Every structure is written in structure tokens, then in C-alpha cells.
Amino acid sequence: MKLNYWELDSIHTRMKSYDIKYQEIYNELFDHIVTAIEQKRAEGDTRSIEKMYTEVIDVQFGGYYGVESVAKSHEAGYKKKVRKLIWGNFRSYLNYQSLLFTAILTGISFTLPHTKPTVIILTIMMFIIAIHSSAYAYIKLRRIKPSKGKTSLVYSHTITQANLPMMFLYTLVWLPQLPSIFNDNYRFTLAHLHPAILAFELALVLIYDMSCMRLCNQELEQFVDINPNAL
């Protein structure tokens, strides 16, 4: 037996007390609770929605904290899934074409002069690709719109993966500065790495960028409206 608007609203009101950050997890738990109550109603249970809700929470989740525990478990499971997908994509792009491209690019880099302009140009190229990875994810996933006070599980963790190249490059730029950063005579300088090393890193960042784009499309293929207008 389907619950009416006011009964659904009552469940929503009670679920606001839980610390469930992500809209997708909230929706999944809400649907589970509603289904459990509707099944009881179909079996002839005519108790109030409040009593039935409390019973479902106690029996199926082990009480208040059980709901939040399940929510955290779902989040951990999704993070693991996204990491598995992105690295699965990365491995699939490590085919003979990408390896050949990497070998040619690295080989060409040995002919480049080991000078500051060369280092700057290759570093800028890596930053452009890394920025593209983040920008693509932000633009592609903006159609996911959670309700007020919630965030999207898909959006949050997919963006995290897309931002990894920027974090990598930020570390690459600043880590060599640490030994001298507190020196009074400190001046920022790019790490003077050999062009072959930078070219190899450039190829890896490019492959990762393609992996992120595939990840965004994979997640959007399964996308459903996470913020329905009606109860």
C-alpha cells in the first residue's frame, strides 16, 4: 500500500535528524524505509507512521546510529568503486598506442635543450591538461543538482579524482622548494628537471585526463534525478 504525501513528508522530517551528507545515499535509505513500511501496510499493519518508522529503524538498522553507520558504509563503498573505475580506465588506456606515443614524446624530449624555457613550456602544457581534467568534470557533472543542504556523492568523489593531476603538479612544483622556503634569500624557481622526465609526466597526465573524461561519462550513464520535485 502506497504511503500518502503527509506520511512521506513525516519520514523526510524524521530523517533530517541524521547526519547524511550525500543526496544519493539519503534517497536510497529513504526509499528503503518507505518500501519497508509500505510492505507492512500491505500485510495489514495499521499503526501510525511514527510507530512503524521507529520499528523499521530499530529492526532493520539497529537504531539511530545504525542509519548513519549504513550511510558511511555506502560512502566508503562508492569511493572504492570510483577509484577502481578511474584506475581501470587508466590501465585500459595504457595500450600500445599510448605507450608508443609516450615513447616517441620522451624520445623527442632528448633532443630539446635542457634550459629554463623548455622546463617552463613543458610544465605549462601539463598544467593545461590538468586544468582540462578538472574543468571537464565540473562542466559535465553540473547537471547533478542535490537538494538544499545536501551534496552529490557522484559529483563530490568524481571531482576529487579529476583534481588529482592538479594536486600532483602542485606537489611537483612546490616540493623541491621546501628545503629553502624558510631561507631569507628564498626565490621561487621551477625544479630544473630533465625534459625527458617532464615529457614522460606529460604523457601520464594526458592519459589520466582521458581516464577522467571516461569516468564522468560512465557515471552520467547511470545518472537519475537525485532531487525529485515531488514526494
Secondary structure by P-SEA (a helix, b strand, c coil): ccccaaaaaaaaaaacccccccaaaaaaaaaaaaaaaaaaaaacccccaaaaaaaaaaaccccaaaaaaaaaaaaaaaaaaaaaaaaaaaaaaccaaaaaaaaaaaaaaaaccccaaaaaaaaaaaaaaaaaaaaaaaaaacccccccccccaaaaaaaaaaaaaaaaaaaaaccccccccccccbbbbcccccaaaaaaaaaaaaaaaaaaaaaaaaaaaaccccccccc
